[in-house]
């Protein structure tokens, strides 16, 4: 842990009112950062950057709340993808309500432009965005067409694909899950997901090594029933449906949901209500067996590839990742 007095990045920027200021030119800041990155261990440099962001953002939010008296705040932009910073703002700034736009990076600008046009042309001043399932959807015809190209896969139509998948997850299996309309934004929210048990460190390690191929310390995230969130997480005051906010796990939960927590015991949850009935059904089946409606949920892609979109994409990812199980539409698919 590095003390603030030993963090030179804190002196690079200052917050004055509602503005972020600096006394250095862009070139001067670049040279300072370049030299610091060269002589500082990677982990220490990352820590200093993170702490600088959290402290300056917190001061900006406090100033804004003091100036306006408004404690309900929405924010977006690339920095809004920093979950630790979002968590700091939620816990320390005095917010009463918060909203982080689910497609917080440049990809969300299209919707922002559309909302701006709606405001200018039609006088629409507010819009409730509570469903991120805005992408393409594929039916049984497209699924079967893709499956018939791959004779080495076996598949069967299920009466209850959610129950079949939940049972497999409870048995320790890793299942690729392809359903409904693709998510809008960078997060997999239960339609283009790879699912596994939230209770197994072994399954987490297997998933990381065989499919995602990420650094060991990179966490996986949980999808959970909204009503179970206060039982598992501390400080839940509202539903966060888009995996945009961090929470600390309760002490008793830290001992159970080991595959979906960061090394510091925090998580980036999707709190699911009724916006995705099939996914909610799956979580309900999980709850009947384990006591909580929670699963490990990571994006349906192999390391280095984008999230799958089409049935053919899903099958190719399954084959490329040497995965054994895929739930697609009503079909349960296994590699032979």
C-alpha positions as CSV (number, residue, x, y, z in Angstrom):
1,X,0.0,0.0,0.0
2,X,1.4,3.4,-1.0
3,X,0.7,6.5,1.1
4,X,-0.8,9.5,-0.6
5,X,2.4,11.5,0.3
6,X,4.4,9.0,-1.8
7,X,2.0,9.2,-4.8
8,X,3.3,11.8,-7.2
9,X,0.3,11.4,-9.5
10,X,-1.9,13.2,-7.0
11,X,0.0,16.4,-7.7
12,X,-0.6,16.2,-11.4
13,X,-4.3,17.1,-11.2
14,X,-6.5,19.2,-9.0
15,X,-10.2,19.6,-8.7
16,X,-11.6,23.1,-8.5
17,X,-15.3,23.4,-8.3
18,X,-16.7,21.3,-11.1
19,X,-13.5,21.3,-13.2
20,X,-10.5,19.0,-13.3
21,X,-7.4,21.2,-13.7
22,X,-3.6,20.8,-14.1
23,X,-0.6,23.2,-14.1
24,X,1.3,21.0,-16.6
25,X,1.0,20.8,-20.3
26,X,0.0,17.6,-22.0
27,X,3.6,16.9,-23.1
28,X,4.9,17.6,-19.6
29,X,2.3,15.2,-18.0
30,X,3.3,12.6,-20.6
31,X,7.0,12.8,-19.7
32,X,6.2,12.6,-15.9
33,X,4.0,9.6,-16.4
34,X,6.6,8.0,-18.7
35,X,9.4,8.4,-16.2
36,X,7.3,7.2,-13.3
37,X,6.1,4.1,-15.2
38,X,9.7,3.3,-16.2
39,X,11.0,3.3,-12.6
40,X,8.0,2.0,-10.8
41,X,6.8,-1.7,-10.6
42,X,3.7,-2.3,-12.6
43,X,1.5,-3.1,-9.7
44,X,2.6,0.0,-7.8
45,X,2.0,2.2,-10.8
46,X,-1.4,0.8,-11.3
47,X,-2.3,1.3,-7.6
48,X,-1.2,4.9,-7.8
49,X,-3.3,5.6,-10.9
50,X,-6.3,3.9,-9.4
51,X,-6.0,5.9,-6.1
52,X,-5.6,9.1,-8.0
53,X,-8.7,8.5,-10.0
54,X,-10.8,7.6,-7.0
55,X,-9.7,10.6,-5.0
56,X,-10.2,13.2,-7.8
57,X,-13.5,11.7,-8.9
58,X,-14.7,11.7,-5.3
59,X,-13.8,15.3,-4.8
60,X,-15.6,16.2,-8.1
61,X,-18.8,14.4,-7.1
62,X,-18.7,16.0,-3.6
63,X,-18.3,19.4,-5.1
64,X,-21.2,18.8,-7.6
65,X,-23.5,17.6,-4.8
66,X,-22.6,20.6,-2.6
67,X,-23.2,23.0,-5.5
68,X,-26.5,21.6,-6.7
69,X,-28.0,19.8,-3.7
70,X,-28.7,16.9,-6.1
71,X,-27.9,13.4,-4.7
72,X,-29.3,11.4,-7.6
73,X,-26.5,11.1,-10.2
74,X,-26.1,9.4,-13.5
75,X,-22.7,9.1,-15.1
76,X,-21.1,7.5,-18.2
77,X,-17.9,7.7,-20.3
78,X,-15.0,5.3,-20.4
79,X,-14.0,6.0,-16.7
80,X,-17.5,4.7,-15.7
81,X,-16.2,1.2,-16.5
82,X,-13.9,1.4,-13.5
83,X,-15.9,-0.5,-11.0
84,X,-13.7,0.3,-8.0
85,X,-14.1,4.0,-8.7
86,X,-17.9,3.6,-9.1
87,X,-17.9,1.7,-5.8
88,X,-16.0,4.5,-4.1
89,X,-18.4,7.1,-5.4
90,X,-21.4,5.1,-4.2
91,X,-20.0,4.6,-0.7
92,X,-18.3,7.9,0.0
93,X,-19.8,10.8,-1.9
94,X,-23.2,11.0,-0.3
95,X,-25.2,9.7,-3.2
96,X,-28.7,8.6,-2.5
97,X,-29.4,7.2,-6.0
98,X,-27.1,6.4,-8.9
99,X,-27.2,5.2,-12.4
100,X,-24.2,4.1,-14.5
101,X,-25.1,3.8,-18.2
102,X,-24.5,0.1,-19.3
103,X,-22.7,1.0,-22.6
104,X,-20.5,3.5,-20.9
105,X,-17.7,3.7,-23.5
106,X,-17.7,5.2,-27.0
107,X,-20.1,2.6,-28.2
108,X,-22.9,4.2,-26.2
109,X,-22.5,7.6,-27.9
110,X,-25.1,6.5,-30.6
111,X,-27.8,6.2,-28.0
112,X,-26.7,9.4,-26.4
113,X,-27.1,11.2,-29.8
114,X,-30.5,9.6,-30.3
115,X,-31.6,10.9,-26.9
116,X,-30.3,14.3,-27.6
117,X,-32.2,14.4,-30.9
118,X,-35.4,13.2,-29.2
119,X,-35.0,16.0,-26.7
120,X,-34.4,18.7,-29.4
121,X,-37.0,17.5,-31.9
122,X,-39.8,16.1,-29.6
123,X,-39.1,17.7,-26.2
124,X,-38.5,14.3,-24.5
125,X,-36.6,15.2,-21.4
126,X,-36.2,11.8,-19.8
127,X,-35.9,8.1,-20.8
128,X,-35.9,5.1,-18.5
129,X,-33.3,2.6,-19.9
130,X,-33.8,-0.6,-17.9
131,X,-33.3,-3.3,-20.6
132,X,-30.0,-3.9,-22.4
133,X,-31.3,-6.7,-24.6
134,X,-31.4,-4.7,-27.9
135,X,-29.3,-6.8,-30.2
136,X,-30.2,-9.5,-32.8
137,X,-32.2,-12.6,-32.0
138,X,-32.1,-15.9,-33.8
139,X,-34.8,-18.6,-33.9
140,X,-35.0,-22.3,-34.2
141,X,-34.5,-22.2,-38.0
142,X,-31.2,-20.4,-37.8
143,X,-30.0,-22.6,-34.9
144,X,-30.8,-25.9,-36.7
145,X,-29.2,-24.6,-39.9
146,X,-25.9,-23.9,-38.0
147,X,-26.0,-27.2,-36.1
148,X,-26.4,-29.3,-39.3
149,X,-23.0,-27.9,-40.5
150,X,-21.3,-29.7,-37.6
151,X,-22.0,-33.4,-37.5
152,X,-19.5,-34.0,-34.7
153,X,-21.9,-32.2,-32.3
154,X,-24.8,-34.1,-30.7
155,X,-28.0,-32.1,-29.8
156,X,-31.5,-32.6,-28.5
157,X,-34.5,-30.4,-28.0
158,X,-35.4,-29.8,-24.4
159,X,-38.8,-29.2,-22.8
160,X,-37.1,-27.0,-20.2
161,X,-33.7,-25.8,-21.3
162,X,-33.3,-23.6,-18.1
163,X,-33.7,-26.6,-15.9
164,X,-31.4,-28.8,-17.9
165,X,-28.7,-26.0,-17.8
166,X,-29.2,-25.4,-14.1
167,X,-28.8,-29.0,-13.3
168,X,-25.6,-29.2,-15.3
169,X,-24.2,-26.1,-13.5
170,X,-25.0,-27.6,-10.1
171,X,-23.1,-30.7,-11.1
172,X,-20.0,-28.6,-11.7
173,X,-20.2,-28.3,-15.5
174,X,-19.4,-25.1,-17.5
175,X,-22.1,-24.3,-19.9
176,X,-22.2,-21.8,-22.9
177,X,-25.5,-20.1,-22.9
178,X,-27.0,-18.5,-26.1
179,X,-30.5,-17.1,-25.8
180,X,-32.7,-14.3,-27.1
181,X,-31.5,-10.9,-28.1
182,X,-27.9,-10.0,-27.8
183,X,-26.9,-7.5,-25.1
184,X,-26.2,-3.8,-25.9
185,X,-22.8,-2.9,-24.4
186,X,-19.7,-4.7,-23.1
187,X,-21.3,-6.8,-20.4
188,X,-22.8,-10.3,-20.9
189,X,-26.1,-10.2,-19.0
190,X,-27.5,-13.7,-19.5
191,X,-28.1,-14.0,-23.2
192,X,-24.5,-14.4,-24.6
193,X,-22.8,-15.9,-21.5
194,X,-20.7,-18.7,-20.2
195,X,-22.1,-19.9,-17.0
196,X,-20.7,-21.9,-14.1
197,X,-21.2,-22.5,-10.4
198,X,-20.6,-19.5,-8.1
199,X,-19.4,-21.9,-5.3
200,X,-16.4,-23.6,-6.9
201,X,-12.8,-22.4,-7.1
202,X,-11.9,-25.4,-9.1
203,X,-14.5,-24.6,-11.8
204,X,-13.3,-21.0,-11.9
205,X,-9.7,-22.1,-12.4
206,X,-10.7,-24.5,-15.1
207,X,-12.7,-21.8,-16.9
208,X,-9.8,-19.4,-16.8
209,X,-7.2,-21.9,-18.1
210,X,-9.3,-23.6,-20.8
211,X,-11.6,-21.0,-22.1
212,X,-10.9,-17.4,-21.1
213,X,-7.1,-17.7,-20.7
214,X,-6.8,-14.6,-18.5
215,X,-4.5,-13.6,-15.7
216,X,-5.2,-15.5,-12.5
217,X,-6.3,-12.4,-10.6
218,X,-8.9,-11.3,-13.1
219,X,-12.3,-11.9,-11.5
220,X,-15.4,-13.4,-12.8
221,X,-18.7,-11.8,-12.0
222,X,-22.0,-13.0,-10.6
223,X,-25.5,-12.9,-11.9
224,X,-28.0,-13.1,-9.0
225,X,-31.7,-12.8,-8.3
226,X,-32.3,-9.2,-7.2
227,X,-34.0,-10.4,-4.0
228,X,-30.9,-12.4,-3.0
229,X,-28.5,-9.5,-3.5
230,X,-29.1,-8.0,0.0
231,X,-28.4,-11.4,1.5
232,X,-25.0,-11.8,-0.2
233,X,-23.7,-8.2,-0.5
234,X,-23.2,-5.3,1.8
235,X,-24.9,-1.9,1.3
236,X,-27.5,-2.8,-1.3
237,X,-29.9,0.1,-1.5
238,X,-31.1,-0.2,-5.0
239,X,-31.0,-2.7,-7.9
240,X,-27.9,-2.6,-10.2
241,X,-28.9,-4.6,-13.3
242,X,-26.0,-4.0,-15.6
243,X,-22.8,-5.1,-13.8
244,X,-21.7,-1.5,-13.5
245,X,-21.3,-1.2,-9.7
246,X,-19.0,-2.9,-7.1
247,X,-20.1,-4.3,-3.8
248,X,-18.4,-6.0,-0.9
249,X,-19.6,-9.5,-0.1
250,X,-20.9,-10.2,3.4
251,X,-18.6,-12.3,5.6
252,X,-20.7,-15.4,5.3
253,X,-21.0,-15.0,1.5
254,X,-17.2,-14.8,1.1
255,X,-16.9,-18.3,2.3
256,X,-19.4,-19.6,-0.3
257,X,-19.5,-17.7,-3.5
258,X,-15.7,-18.0,-4.0
259,X,-15.7,-18.1,-7.8
260,X,-17.3,-14.7,-8.3
261,X,-15.3,-12.5,-5.9
262,X,-12.3,-10.3,-6.4
263,X,-9.2,-10.9,-4.3
264,X,-10.4,-8.1,-1.9
265,X,-13.8,-9.8,-1.5
266,X,-15.8,-7.5,-3.7
267,X,-18.0,-8.3,-6.7
268,X,-19.5,-6.7,-9.8
269,X,-23.0,-8.2,-9.8
270,X,-25.9,-8.3,-12.2
271,X,-29.1,-8.1,-10.1
272,X,-31.8,-9.7,-12.1
273,X,-35.5,-8.9,-11.8
274,X,-38.1,-9.7,-14.5
275,X,-36.4,-8.3,-17.6
276,X,-35.1,-11.7,-18.7
277,X,-37.6,-14.4,-17.8
278,X,-35.7,-17.4,-19.1
279,X,-32.5,-16.4,-17.3
280,X,-34.4,-15.7,-14.1
281,X,-36.0,-19.2,-14.4
282,X,-32.5,-20.7,-14.6
283,X,-31.4,-18.8,-11.5
284,X,-34.5,-19.9,-9.6
285,X,-33.6,-23.5,-10.4
286,X,-30.1,-22.9,-9.1
287,X,-31.6,-21.4,-5.9
288,X,-33.8,-24.5,-5.3
289,X,-30.6,-26.6,-5.1
290,X,-28.1,-24.2,-3.4
291,X,-30.1,-21.7,-1.4
292,X,-29.3,-18.7,-3.5
293,X,-30.1,-17.7,-7.1
294,X,-26.5,-17.0,-8.3
295,X,-24.1,-18.1,-11.0
296,X,-20.7,-17.2,-12.4
297,X,-21.4,-15.3,-15.6
298,X,-18.7,-14.3,-18.0
299,X,-19.0,-13.2,-21.6
300,X,-19.5,-15.8,-24.3
301,X,-16.2,-15.5,-26.2
302,X,-12.8,-17.1,-26.3
303,X,-9.8,-15.0,-25.3
304,X,-9.1,-12.4,-27.9
305,X,-12.4,-12.8,-29.8
306,X,-15.5,-10.6,-29.6
307,X,-18.6,-11.8,-27.8
308,X,-20.6,-14.2,-30.1
309,X,-23.6,-12.9,-32.0
310,X,-24.9,-15.6,-34.3
311,X,-25.6,-19.4,-33.7
312,X,-22.6,-20.1,-36.0
313,X,-20.4,-17.8,-33.8
314,X,-21.5,-19.7,-30.7
315,X,-20.7,-23.1,-32.3
316,X,-17.3,-21.9,-33.5
317,X,-16.5,-20.6,-30.0
318,X,-17.5,-23.9,-28.5
319,X,-15.3,-25.9,-30.9
320,X,-12.4,-23.5,-30.6
321,X,-12.5,-23.5,-26.8
322,X,-12.9,-27.3,-26.6
323,X,-16.0,-26.7,-24.6
324,X,-18.4,-29.6,-23.9
325,X,-21.8,-28.0,-23.4
326,X,-23.9,-25.3,-25.1
327,X,-27.5,-24.3,-24.5
328,X,-28.9,-22.5,-27.5
329,X,-32.5,-21.8,-27.8
330,X,-34.3,-25.0,-26.7
331,X,-31.4,-27.2,-27.7
332,X,-28.8,-28.9,-25.5
333,X,-25.6,-29.4,-27.4
334,X,-22.7,-31.6,-26.5
335,X,-19.3,-32.1,-28.2
336,X,-18.7,-35.8,-29.0
